[in-house]
Amino acid sequence: MISLYGTGTVDYTAESMINFINICDPIDFTADNVTRWPTEKGRYEGFQKTGSETYGSDFPLDQQTEYSVKVLQGQRT
């Protein structure tokens, strides 16, 4: 689970968050999916990126909202 919080927070979309996780050197993770639960729809929505292929619609990540990120490999160091 991730959440964005604070005044210096970067504006991310689901795709840009996946890209950031996959290229960020201090983070030893790779990810391929960001999922949210929009209460007005009452169901999960996800964005998947595998290589250059994308599935689903990219969406902006809002501050103080939780998102599920599928970690493919890595560990917290």
Rosetta silent file (secondary structure, phi, psi, omega in degrees, C-alpha in Angstrom):
SEQUENCE: MISLYGTGTVDYTAESMINFINICDPIDFTADNVTRWPTEKGRYEGFQKTGSETYGSDFPLDQQTEYSVKVLQGQRT
SCORE:     score description
SCORE:     0.000 S_00000001
   1 L     0.000  138.905  175.052    0.000    0.000    0.000 S_00000001
   2 E  -130.079  158.933  174.992    1.204    3.491   -0.785 S_00000001
   3 L  -151.137  147.323  177.332   -0.125    6.959   -0.090 S_00000001
   4 E  -103.337  134.318 -177.744    1.083   10.434   -1.044 S_00000001
   5 L  -153.319  139.227  173.271    1.236   13.047    1.677 S_00000001
   6 L   119.440  166.969 -176.485    2.909   16.393    2.261 S_00000001
   7 L   -78.210  -26.175 -178.842    3.562   19.747    0.655 S_00000001
   8 L   -95.849   18.698 -175.492    6.546   18.616   -1.413 S_00000001
   9 L   -73.157  135.743  176.234    4.781   15.610   -2.947 S_00000001
  10 L   -76.476  145.146  174.892    5.226   14.997   -6.669 S_00000001
  11 L   -81.352  120.975 -179.690    2.081   14.587   -8.767 S_00000001
  12 L  -116.844  155.867  162.915    1.974   11.006  -10.027 S_00000001
  13 E  -109.966  173.383  178.212   -0.282    8.967  -12.223 S_00000001
  14 H   -58.061  -44.700 -178.671   -0.482    5.191  -11.903 S_00000001
  15 H   -67.251  -42.523 -179.182    1.915    4.780  -14.836 S_00000001
  16 H   -68.444  -29.040  175.458    4.416    7.386  -13.632 S_00000001
  17 H   -68.205  -43.794  176.712    4.452    5.768  -10.171 S_00000001
  18 H   -59.595  -46.308  179.235    5.257    2.360  -11.722 S_00000001
  19 H   -59.659  -44.668 -179.723    7.988    3.991  -13.813 S_00000001
  20 H   -61.486  -47.042 -179.960    9.429    5.761  -10.749 S_00000001
  21 H   -60.307  -41.426 -175.127    9.493    2.582   -8.648 S_00000001
  22 H   -74.676  -21.002 -179.504   11.168    0.631  -11.443 S_00000001
  23 H  -111.051   -9.478 -175.585   13.962    3.159  -12.084 S_00000001
  24 L   -73.205  116.215 -174.575   14.542    4.633   -8.620 S_00000001
  25 L   -61.958  -43.692 -178.183   17.984    3.484   -7.505 S_00000001
  26 L   -70.174  -15.938 -179.884   17.539    3.620   -3.691 S_00000001
  27 L   -96.176  123.166 -177.035   14.353    1.523   -3.942 S_00000001
  28 L   -99.301   55.543  179.429   15.075   -2.174   -4.508 S_00000001
  29 E  -132.628  157.802  161.894   11.660   -3.074   -5.931 S_00000001
  30 E  -127.636  146.435 -176.437   10.037   -3.562   -9.285 S_00000001
  31 E  -137.598  157.995  178.066    6.299   -3.127   -9.744 S_00000001
  32 E  -139.110    2.003 -176.721    3.783   -3.568  -12.544 S_00000001
  33 E  -150.246  138.507  170.757    0.342   -2.643  -11.189 S_00000001
  34 E  -124.804  130.223 -177.149   -1.370    0.156   -9.254 S_00000001
  35 E  -125.366  144.326  177.121   -4.942   -0.418   -8.073 S_00000001
  36 E  -132.287  166.121  176.362   -7.489    1.919   -6.481 S_00000001
  37 L  -122.931   90.214  176.717  -11.007    1.682   -5.056 S_00000001
  38 L   -73.708  115.766 -173.566  -13.090    4.635   -6.278 S_00000001
  39 L   -60.088  -31.439 -178.986  -16.001    4.718   -3.827 S_00000001
  40 L   -69.025  -21.829  178.453  -18.376    6.197   -6.400 S_00000001
  41 L   -98.059  -24.832  177.540  -17.902    3.113   -8.601 S_00000001
  42 L    67.852   29.135  177.898  -17.786    0.525   -5.811 S_00000001
  43 L  -155.930  158.009  177.929  -15.185   -1.664   -7.509 S_00000001
  44 L   -72.310  146.424  171.570  -11.432   -1.901   -7.939 S_00000001
  45 E  -130.589  136.213 -178.480   -9.717   -0.308  -10.927 S_00000001
  46 E  -130.257  156.821  173.161   -6.165   -1.107  -11.885 S_00000001
  47 E  -123.020  125.973 -176.324   -3.476    0.009  -14.252 S_00000001
  48 E  -116.779  135.909  174.866   -0.994   -2.635  -15.416 S_00000001
  49 E  -132.564  114.822  178.876    2.311   -2.039  -17.215 S_00000001
  50 E  -121.333  107.142 -173.655    4.288   -5.024  -18.465 S_00000001
  51 L    64.190 -124.717  177.815    7.278   -3.946  -20.524 S_00000001
  52 L   -97.103   -3.383  179.354    5.892   -1.457  -23.027 S_00000001
  53 E   -84.626  136.245  176.054    2.363   -2.920  -22.912 S_00000001
  54 E  -123.615  149.419 -179.191   -0.256   -1.162  -20.751 S_00000001
  55 E  -135.168  134.850 -177.385   -3.680   -2.367  -19.645 S_00000001
  56 L    89.341  175.642 -179.847   -6.433   -0.250  -18.148 S_00000001
  57 L   -97.507  132.489  175.378   -6.698    3.517  -18.001 S_00000001
  58 L   -65.009  143.882 -179.926   -3.970    5.585  -16.373 S_00000001
  59 L  -140.564  151.957  178.635   -5.301    7.677  -13.482 S_00000001
  60 E   -73.504  146.141  175.136   -3.929   10.433  -11.228 S_00000001
  61 L   -94.109  124.113 -179.010   -2.929    9.507   -7.680 S_00000001
  62 L   -89.906  149.088  176.392   -4.592   11.761   -5.107 S_00000001
  63 E   -66.195  149.097  177.235   -2.984   12.803   -1.847 S_00000001
  64 L    58.031   30.246  173.570   -4.070   10.995    1.314 S_00000001
  65 L  -122.873  138.342 -178.918   -5.630    8.146   -0.663 S_00000001
  66 L   -89.111  142.955  177.812   -4.277    4.612   -0.426 S_00000001
  67 E  -131.267  145.583  176.475   -3.281    2.615   -3.481 S_00000001
  68 E   -95.620  131.629  178.654   -2.229   -0.983   -3.784 S_00000001
  69 E  -118.123  127.897  177.833    0.998   -1.604   -5.700 S_00000001
  70 E   -85.168  113.729  178.588    1.901   -5.075   -6.956 S_00000001
  71 E   -90.157  124.665 -179.620    5.581   -5.666   -6.231 S_00000001
  72 E   -81.659  -42.730 -179.638    7.161   -8.178   -8.590 S_00000001
  73 E  -157.856  163.709  178.005   10.478   -8.561   -6.818 S_00000001
  74 E   119.130  174.938  179.072   12.679   -6.863   -4.276 S_00000001
  75 L  -152.171  158.371  177.519   12.848   -6.319   -0.571 S_00000001
  76 L   -74.579  129.956 -179.407   12.929   -3.485    1.877 S_00000001
  77 L  -111.622    0.000    0.000   16.516   -2.556    2.709 S_00000001
